[in-house]
C-alpha cells in the first residue's frame, strides 16, 4: 500500500513488543465482540472485526489518554463515525480502566450505559455520541478547530465507515477541514468495501476515494488495515509529525468480517446473531488464528 508522505524511508518501525500487544488486543476486541453480542442477541460482528487492528493500534499505542481523568482537556479525541462498531470499543475502555468490567456483562440491557451506539453522556471515554452516519467528522473538525483557537496540542481522530463515505456531510466537513488546514485532524476510513445494503460500489461508488480526499486538501495515506506494523507505524508517524499543514486521512483497506471465515465479505453479517454452537466455533477459529 502507498504511503505518499513517507516516501523517503517509510513510516518509522515500531517496537516488536508494541506490535505483539496490538495484535493481542485486536484478538481481544474480536473475542469480546462475540461475547457481548451474545448478551444483546444481535449486533455488528463484521463491521467491528474489520476495524479491530485499527482500534487496537489507536488505543494501545497512538492516542494520548488519561483514563483516570476521562475529560482531561489535553487528551486526544477519538470519535466513532461508524458507531455501530462500538461493541468493540467498550471492552477496550474497560481494559484501560474507564469502566468497571462488570458493566460489560449488561451490554444493551435496560439501565446499562452501553448501547449499540456509544453515548457520551453515559460512557466515560466516549468523546461524542453516534447514531446517524456522517456527523462525527463535522464534530471532530469542530474539536480540532477549537484546539487550534485555544492553543491546545491534542489531536482529533475520527473513524469512518466505508458506506459512510456516501454521506454528503462527510464532504462538507472535508472541504472545511481542507480550507482551514486543520492539521490536527486525522480521519481513518475502514475501507472494507461493504455497507448494510451490499457492496458500497454497487450502491453508489465512492471511487476514486483517495483522489476525492486529495481534492479536498487532505494528505492521503493508504495502508493494509490488518497489517499491524503498517497501521501502528502510520498512526504513530501522523501523531508525531508536527510539520503537517493539512488534515490527514488514512484509507485502511480491510476485510469485512475479518477473522471469521464464513463472515468475511458476507454483508449478511452486517447485523446478526450467532447460534450458541456457532459462537463456540467462532471462538475456536479466533483462538487458532490469533
VOMARVEX-865904 format. One record per residue (C-alpha): y, x, z; residue in one letter. Coordinates in steps of 0.02 Angstrom, whole numbers, plus 32768, in hexadecimal, padded with zeros to 4 digits. Each point is the difference from the previous one (the first is absolute). Layout:
N
ZAMAR      Y      X      Z   code
ZAMAR      Y      X      Z      a
...
This chain:
290
ZAMAR      Y      X      Z   code
ZAMAR   8000   8000   8000      x
ZAMAR   80AF   803B   7FDF      x
ZAMAR   807C   8036   8084      x
ZAMAR   809D   8022   7F9B      x
ZAMAR   8073   8040   8087      x
ZAMAR   7F7D   807A   803E      x
ZAMAR   7FE9   8056   7F58      x
ZAMAR   8010   80B4   803C      x
ZAMAR   7F70   8007   807B      x
ZAMAR   7FD4   7F4C   8029      x
ZAMAR   8015   7FB1   80AC      x
ZAMAR   7FDA   8071   8094      x
ZAMAR   7F4E   800E   803F      x
ZAMAR   7FD4   7FA0   809E      x
ZAMAR   7F96   8046   808C      x
ZAMAR   7F47   7FD1   7FF4      x
ZAMAR   7FFC   7FBA   80B0      x
ZAMAR   808C   7F88   7FD0      x
ZAMAR   7FA4   7FCB   7F62      x
ZAMAR   7F60   7FE4   8063      x
ZAMAR   805E   7F91   8079      x
ZAMAR   8050   7F9B   7F74      x
ZAMAR   7F55   7FE8   7FAD      x
ZAMAR   7FB4   7FC8   80A4      x
ZAMAR   808E   7F88   8023      x
ZAMAR   7FF0   7FB6   7F51      x
ZAMAR   7F4A   7FDA   8029      x
ZAMAR   803B   7FB7   80A6      x
ZAMAR   807A   7F8D   7FA4      x
ZAMAR   7F76   7FBC   7F90      x
ZAMAR   7F82   7FEA   808E      x
ZAMAR   807E   7FA9   8070      x
ZAMAR   8038   7F91   7F70      x
ZAMAR   7F4E   7FC1   7FED      x
ZAMAR   7FF2   7FE3   80BB      x
ZAMAR   80A5   7FA3   8011      x
ZAMAR   7FE5   7F92   7F69      x
ZAMAR   7F5C   7FCB   804E      x
ZAMAR   806A   7FB8   808D      x
ZAMAR   8077   7FA6   7F8C      x
ZAMAR   7F73   7FCD   7F89      x
ZAMAR   806F   801F   7F6B      x
ZAMAR   806C   8091   7FCA      x
ZAMAR   8035   8082   7F82      x
ZAMAR   7F79   8084   7FFB      x
ZAMAR   801E   8049   7F55      x
ZAMAR   80BE   800B   8009      x
ZAMAR   7FF0   805E   80A4      x
ZAMAR   7F74   8074   7FC6      x
ZAMAR   806A   8039   7F6C      x
ZAMAR   808B   8040   8071      x
ZAMAR   7F97   8047   8090      x
ZAMAR   8025   80B6   7FD5      x
ZAMAR   80B9   7FD8   7FE6      x
ZAMAR   800E   7FAE   80AB      x
ZAMAR   7F9F   808D   8054      x
ZAMAR   806C   8087   7FB1      x
ZAMAR   80A0   7FA8   802F      x
ZAMAR   7FD5   7FD9   80B5      x
ZAMAR   7F9E   809D   802B      x
ZAMAR   806A   8084   7FAA      x
ZAMAR   809E   7FC4   7FAB      x
ZAMAR   8064   7F84   8067      x
ZAMAR   806B   8035   8092      x
ZAMAR   7FCA   7F86   8086      x
ZAMAR   8024   7FDE   80B6      x
ZAMAR   7F71   7F8D   8038      x
ZAMAR   8040   7FFC   80B3      x
ZAMAR   80A9   7FC5   7FC1      x
ZAMAR   7FDD   7F91   7F68      x
ZAMAR   80B8   7FDC   7FDE      x
ZAMAR   8038   80B6   800D      x
ZAMAR   8099   800D   7F8E      x
ZAMAR   7FC4   80A1   7FAE      x
ZAMAR   7F50   7FC6   7FD5      x
ZAMAR   7FD1   7FF9   7F49      x
ZAMAR   7FF5   7F4D   7FC3      x
ZAMAR   7F64   7FBF   7FAC      x
ZAMAR   7FFC   7F57   7FA9      x
ZAMAR   7F67   7FA8   7FBB      x
ZAMAR   8035   7FAC   7F60      x
ZAMAR   7F49   7FD3   7FE6      x
ZAMAR   7FF8   7FB4   80AC      x
ZAMAR   7F58   7FAE   7FE0      x
ZAMAR   7FB6   80AC   8022      x
ZAMAR   8045   8001   80B2      x
ZAMAR   7F4E   7FEF   8041      x
ZAMAR   7FF1   80B9   7FD9      x
ZAMAR   809E   802D   805E      x
ZAMAR   7FDA   7FA9   80A5      x
ZAMAR   7F6F   8074   802E      x
ZAMAR   8071   8095   7FDE      x
ZAMAR   8089   7FBA   8070      x
ZAMAR   7F7F   7FE8   808A      x
ZAMAR   7FBA   80AE   7FE3      x
ZAMAR   80AD   804C   8010      x
ZAMAR   8029   7FA0   809E      x
ZAMAR   8074   7F77   7FC2      x
ZAMAR   7F83   7F78   802E      x
ZAMAR   7F77   7FE8   807F      x
ZAMAR   7F5A   800D   7FA4      x
ZAMAR   7FCA   7F5B   804D      x
ZAMAR   8087   7FA8   7F9A      x
ZAMAR   7F9F   802A   7F61      x
ZAMAR   7F6F   7F96   8039      x
ZAMAR   806C   7F64   7FF7      x
ZAMAR   803C   8021   7F4E      x
ZAMAR   8047   7F5F   7FB4      x
ZAMAR   7FC8   7F99   8098      x
ZAMAR   807A   7F82   8049      x
ZAMAR   807E   805A   8070      x
ZAMAR   7FD3   80AE   7FC1      x
ZAMAR   8092   8061   7FB3      x
ZAMAR   7F98   8045   7F6F      x
ZAMAR   8007   7F8D   7F6A      x
ZAMAR   7FC7   8013   7F4D      x
ZAMAR   80AF   8043   7FDD      x
ZAMAR   8061   806E   807A      x
ZAMAR   8087   7FB3   806E      x
ZAMAR   8086   8079   803C      x
ZAMAR   802E   7F8D   8090      x
ZAMAR   7F4F   8006   8048      x
ZAMAR   7FB2   80A7   7FD2      x
ZAMAR   8047   80A5   8042      x
ZAMAR   800A   8081   7F76      x
ZAMAR   801F   7F81   7F75      x
ZAMAR   80AC   8020   7FB6      x
ZAMAR   8009   7F62   7F97      x
ZAMAR   7F9C   7F63   7FE7      x
ZAMAR   7FB2   7FD2   7F5A      x
ZAMAR   7FC4   7F65   7FA7      x
ZAMAR   803F   7FE2   7F51      x
ZAMAR   7FF3   809B   7F96      x
ZAMAR   8098   8061   7FC7      x
ZAMAR   806F   7FF8   8099      x
ZAMAR   7FD5   809F   805B      x
ZAMAR   8049   807A   7F82      x
ZAMAR   80A9   7FAA   800E      x
ZAMAR   7FF8   8007   80BD      x
ZAMAR   7FC8   80B5   7FF9      x
ZAMAR   8093   8028   7F90      x
ZAMAR   8073   7FB2   8080      x
ZAMAR   7FB3   806A   808A      x
ZAMAR   8012   809E   7F96      x
ZAMAR   80B5   7FDA   7FD6      x
ZAMAR   8021   7FDB   80B7      x
ZAMAR   7FBA   80AA   802F      x
ZAMAR   8074   8057   7F87      x
ZAMAR   8097   7F9E   803E      x
ZAMAR   7FDB   8029   80B7      x
ZAMAR   7FC6   80B3   7FE8      x
ZAMAR   7F4C   7FDF   8037      x
ZAMAR   7F7E   8076   7FB8      x
ZAMAR   7F69   7F8D   7FF8      x
ZAMAR   7FA6   7FD5   7F5F      x
ZAMAR   7FCD   7F51   7FCA      x
ZAMAR   7F56   7FE9   7FAC      x
ZAMAR   7FCA   7F5F   7FAB      x
ZAMAR   7F4E   7FDE   7FC8      x
ZAMAR   7FFC   7F8D   7F68      x
ZAMAR   7F71   7FA3   7FB0      x
ZAMAR   7FD4   800E   7F4A      x
ZAMAR   801C   7F48   7FD8      x
ZAMAR   809F   800C   8067      x
ZAMAR   804C   8062   7F6E      x
ZAMAR   800D   7F57   7FA9      x
ZAMAR   8083   7FC4   807D      x
ZAMAR   80B2   8005   7FBF      x
ZAMAR   8044   802F   80AA      x
ZAMAR   7FA4   80A6   7FF6      x
ZAMAR   8069   8031   7F6B      x
ZAMAR   80A3   7FC3   804C      x
ZAMAR   7FDF   8071   8095      x
ZAMAR   7FC7   808D   7F8E      x
ZAMAR   80A2   7FF6   7F9C      x
ZAMAR   806C   8001   809B      x
ZAMAR   7FA0   8090   804F      x
ZAMAR   8012   8066   7F62      x
ZAMAR   80B8   7FD7   7FF2      x
ZAMAR   8023   8038   80B2      x
ZAMAR   7F91   809B   7FF6      x
ZAMAR   7F9E   7FC7   8098      x
ZAMAR   7FA0   80A1   8017      x
ZAMAR   7FBF   7FCD   80AC      x
ZAMAR   7F99   7F71   7FB5      x
ZAMAR   7F4D   8017   7FC4      x
ZAMAR   7F99   7F76   7FAF      x
ZAMAR   7F44   8011   7FF0      x
ZAMAR   7FAB   7F92   7F7E      x
ZAMAR   7F49   7FDA   8023      x
ZAMAR   7FD4   7FFC   7F46      x
ZAMAR   7F53   7FB3   800C      x
ZAMAR   8015   7F9D   7F5E      x
ZAMAR   7FE1   7F53   8049      x
ZAMAR   8057   7F6D   8052      x
ZAMAR   7FC4   7F58   8040      x
ZAMAR   7FEA   7FBB   7F51      x
ZAMAR   7FA6   8092   7FB0      x
ZAMAR   8038   809E   7FA7      x
ZAMAR   80BB   8018   8010      x
ZAMAR   8011   8033   7F4B      x
ZAMAR   7FA8   7F5F   7FCA      x
ZAMAR   807B   7F96   8064      x
ZAMAR   809F   805B   7FCB      x
ZAMAR   7FF6   80B8   7FDA      x
ZAMAR   8068   8074   806C      x
ZAMAR   7FEB   8094   7F8C      x
ZAMAR   804C   807A   7FE1      x
ZAMAR   8012   7FFE   80BD      x
ZAMAR   8036   80B6   801A      x
ZAMAR   8084   7FF2   7F78      x
ZAMAR   8041   7F5F   804D      x
ZAMAR   8020   8054   80A6      x
ZAMAR   804C   8098   7FAB      x
ZAMAR   8075   7F8D   7F9F      x
ZAMAR   8041   7FBB   80A4      x
ZAMAR   802B   80B0   803C      x
ZAMAR   7F69   802B   806B      x
ZAMAR   7F99   809F   800D      x
ZAMAR   7F4E   7FD1   7FD1      x
ZAMAR   7F61   8055   803C      x
ZAMAR   7F51   7FC7   7FCE      x
ZAMAR   7F69   8029   806C      x
ZAMAR   7F4B   7FCF   8016      x
ZAMAR   8015   7F8C   8095      x
ZAMAR   7F54   802A   8046      x
ZAMAR   8016   80BD   7FF4      x
ZAMAR   802F   8023   80B3      x
ZAMAR   8042   80AE   7FDB      x
ZAMAR   806F   7FC3   7F72      x
ZAMAR   8042   7F6A   805E      x
ZAMAR   8021   805C   80A3      x
ZAMAR   8052   8096   7FAE      x
ZAMAR   806E   7F93   7F91      x
ZAMAR   803B   7F97   8092      x
ZAMAR   8020   809B   8068      x
ZAMAR   8063   8051   7F73      x
ZAMAR   806D   7F65   7FEB      x
ZAMAR   801C   7FF6   80BB      x
ZAMAR   8034   80B6   800D      x
ZAMAR   8068   800F   7F61      x
ZAMAR   80B5   7FE9   8034      x
ZAMAR   8042   8030   7F54      x
ZAMAR   7FD0   7F5F   7FA9      x
ZAMAR   808F   7F98   7FBD      x
ZAMAR   7F9D   7F67   7FC7      x
ZAMAR   7F8A   7F83   804E      x
ZAMAR   7F4B   802B   7FDD      x
ZAMAR   7F6A   7F96   7FD2      x
ZAMAR   7F4C   803A   800F      x
ZAMAR   7F8F   7FA2   7F89      x
ZAMAR   7F58   8012   8054      x
ZAMAR   7F71   7FD7   7F89      x
ZAMAR   7F7B   7FAA   8068      x
ZAMAR   7F65   7F94   7FF2      x
ZAMAR   8006   7F4F   8043      x
ZAMAR   7F73   7FF1   807E      x
ZAMAR   7FE8   80BE   8008      x
ZAMAR   7F6C   8031   806C      x
ZAMAR   7F94   7F65   7FEB      x
ZAMAR   7FA3   7FFF   7F5C      x
ZAMAR   7FF4   7F46   7FDE      x
ZAMAR   80B8   7FE5   802C      x
ZAMAR   8048   8088   7F92      x
ZAMAR   806A   7FBA   7F71      x
ZAMAR   7FC6   7F4E   8027      x
ZAMAR   809B   7F99   801F      x
ZAMAR   7F93   7F77   804A      x
ZAMAR   8007   8069   809F      x
ZAMAR   80BD   7FF8   8009      x
ZAMAR   7FE1   7F7C   8085      x
ZAMAR   7F54   7FE0   8046      x
ZAMAR   7F85   800A   808F      x
ZAMAR   7F5E   8060   8010      x
ZAMAR   7F64   7FAB   803E      x
ZAMAR   7FBD   8057   809D      x
ZAMAR   7F70   8053   7FA2      x
ZAMAR   8077   8040   7F79      x
ZAMAR   8077   803E   8084      x
ZAMAR   7F79   806E   804B      x
ZAMAR   7FDA   8046   7F54      x
ZAMAR   80B7   8026   7FE2      x
ZAMAR   800D   805D   80A4      x
ZAMAR   7F68   8068   7FCE      x
ZAMAR   804D   8028   7F56      x
ZAMAR   80A5   8034   804F      x
ZAMAR   7FA4   806A   807E      x
ZAMAR   7F97   8056   7F79      x
ZAMAR   8097   802B   7F96      x
ZAMAR   807B   8033   8088      x
